[in-house]
Amino acid sequence: MKKTRQFPAIPALLAVIGVLALALAVFLYLGSRNRAAAHGEIPAPYEETLIAYLDALKEGTSQAAAYTAFPNEIIEQDYRQSPMRISSYEVLSSSLVNENLYAFRLTLTVNGRTGEDTPLYYFVGYQDGAYTVYINAAYVPEALHENFNAADYTYDDPDSLGAIPQFDE
């Protein structure tokens, strides 16, 4: 009678190989994300979130509000009730602020204001597993403030929509 030899270490070996493969996949993902940022490439979720927000803003602020966050309920309510819609936009530039925040410089053409493009800074942050658009430097939450200086995103025109307001907490 032939004896078959059993290898009790095979399941453990397969588990170790699986863990190493997972660690390698995570390492490669994080490395590619950091390389993309270092070379000026915007990771897709940041840009996709901004574009989804801007496309929703063509329909109106109540649709666009789903992609953004506000420092308080009064500003959010005012934003949702605003009749503003855009007809077009152009992303002029983008920059890495920190590993969870990108700044975008863009122009918007607001419906009813022909020939008048409004230059703005918008931000897309990643926090608590979600990507969010911040339409004002003052709206960026403190948790995303590493290497972030709101004064870097001010406007030359003091009457611009991008003035940095101060809020009571």
Secondary structure, 3 states (H helix, E strand, C coil): CCCCCCCCHHHHHHHHHHHHHHHHHHHHHHHHHHHHHHCCCCCHHHHHHHHHHHHHHHHCHHHHHHHECCCCHHHHHHHHHCCCCEEEEEEEEEEEEECCEEEEEEEEEECCCCCCEEEEEEEEEEECCEEEEECCHHHCCHHHCCCCCHHHHCCCCCCCCCCCCCCCC
